Amino acid sequence: MGNEITITSANFEAEILKSSIPALVDFWAPWCNPCKMIGPLLSQLSEEYAGRIKIGKVNVDEESDLASRHGIVSIPALTVYKDGQIVRQEAGARPKHEIEKLFKDLV
């Protein structure tokens, strides 16, 4: 496992919205096969970009209210936040280089 952090309603504001660095949030579920496919890629990216981007994971089964408030209707959903604002959002499994393109110009 890399440097990903578990995001909940309790820590979302502090960890993501008030983060001093860009944050990539993965909205996922344990039963979601595409989510399982990108999990190791996010782990690798969290290590490669440690200190430059924060990668968080929101389990939509456990945090359905948080997912709903952010308009998540399909998983995996990757949302990039910078300065407390959503700057990019993509749904579906992606290869590592496409995930990286979501945030590389922000770090």
Buried (B, 14 or more C-beta within 10 A) or exposed (E): EBBBBEBBBEEBEEBBEEBEEBBBBBBBBEEBEBBBEBBEBBBBBBEEBEEEBBBBBBBBEBBBEBBEEBEBEEBBBBBBBBEEEEBBBBBEBBEBEBBBEBBBEBE
